[in-house]
Amino acid sequence: MSPLLSLLAGAALAAGSPWWEDYTTREIFLCPNEGRVVLERNDAQASLVTGRYRSTLFRDASVTGALRYRNELISVSLRGDVLTMERLPTRVECLRTEQV
């Protein structure tokens, strides 16, 4: 597991979105050498699921040309079918495999 995904796993809570978060979109991505990552999102926030761990991120509306969500540890941007997870200096790009 990469340092970035290890950080997510260590900082996240156990999986299971509460009903009030009402994520309208669920997307699955494959990351090189990492495996599957799930992004559940709505207009205000997102949940990034790696393995059995989950991190909550909030929408950064100041960015144009991409959807960007962040918290104090990580930034996630979505452009087309590419999800970029970033915690400087580490950056991982993943490709969408499924959208539900």
N, C-alpha and C positions, 0 to 999 in steps of 0.2 A: 504494500500500500504506500502511495506517495506521501510525502510530508504534508501536502495540502489536504488530502483526504483523511490522513491520520488526525490532523488538527480538527477537521470537521467532526470526526467520530468522537474525539475527546471533548469537544465543546458542546456537543449536541445532546439532546434528551432522547429518551427511548421513542421509537416510532409510534405514530398514531395521532392523526390530526383531530383536534376537537371539532365538533360540528359547527361551531360559530365562526370558524375561519373561512368556511364556504369557498374552497378552492374550486374555481370553475374549469380549470384546465390542468390536465396531468400529462406530462411528457417524459419519455424515457430516452436517455442518452447513453452512448457507449464512449468511454474514455480510454485512450491508449494506455495499455498496461495497468489499467485500474478496474475495468469492469463497468457495471451498470450504475447509473445515477438517475434519480427521479426528481423532477422539478414539478411541484404542484404550485399553482399561482392564481391570483386574481389581480384586480387593478391596483390594489394597495400593498399587498405583501405576497411572499412566496415561502415555500418550505422546500428545502433541499434535503433529499433522503439519500444517504450513502450507507448501504448495508442495513443495519437495524437502527441507525442513528439519524436524527433529524435536526436541522438548523433552520430557524426562522429568520427571514430577511425582509427588509422593507423597501418599497419602491423608491427609486431615485428618479424623480420626474425631470430633473435638470438636464438629463442626457437625451440627445436627439439621435435618431437613426437606429436605436436599439432599445430593448427593454433592459433596464438595469435594476437589480435589487442588491441590497447590502446590509450588513450589520457591522459591528465593531471589529470583526475578524476577517471577513471575506466579502468580495464583490463578485457578483454573477451577472453576466450580460448575455442576452440572447439576440442573435442576428440570424434570421432565416433558420437553418437547421443546425447552426453552430452555437453551442453553449460554452462560454469562456468563464472559468472560475479562476479568481486571482486573489492571492495574498502575497504581495510583493516580498521577495523577488520571484515567487513561484507562480506559474501560470499554466493551466491545463485547458486544452480545447477538446470538446467532446461533440460527437455527431448524434443528431436525433435519429432514433430508430422507430419510435412509436408516439402517437399523440392520441389521447383518449378524451 
